[in-house]
Amino acid sequence: MKKIINPFDYAKEICQAIPAGVLLTTKAEGRVNTMTIGWGTLGMEWNKPVFTVYVRTGRFSHGLLEKNPEFTINVPWGSFDKKILGKAGTETGRKVDKIKAYGLTLEAPEIISVPALKEFPLTLECKVIYKTTQQIRDIHADNVDFLYPQDITSSDIPRNCEAHTAYYGEIVKAYILV
């Protein structure tokens, strides 16, 4: 069962969860993948509720988003296995079926094609309405030195030399799985 919510009524809980990690779930070509994100923005853009995610260009999830511009944001609500956030942020979906490996339960979405995750029940269903890839030359030098060091490879986690693509996802449905 799903309790339909207004995401802004839960803005404090969503925004407080982001630094510790929430899950970004994507789906394309029959593959569902989830990854931990610690950056995200909840707000309004073009008079629409939006959640913006930032995904490095070399990530498996980036490729899935390019093929299917829809995603869910899955926020912890109540008790959950904190180890999942650590694993989902350091293992790649290219090599690991994270849904199976972490014992996650897919829940049918309401509007988009990407499922929710039962274990992370506060869910935002999002359709990408705009995207842009950040230009490292335009990022403040302090952030480049720390977050985009050019002397390491693109496979290093969590910091590496790749820029992020910002995906602005219109929140088309929000709910808590109960």
Order of alpha helices (4+ residues) and beta strands (2+ residues): beta-alpha-beta-beta-beta-beta-alpha-beta-alpha-alpha-beta-beta-beta-alpha-beta
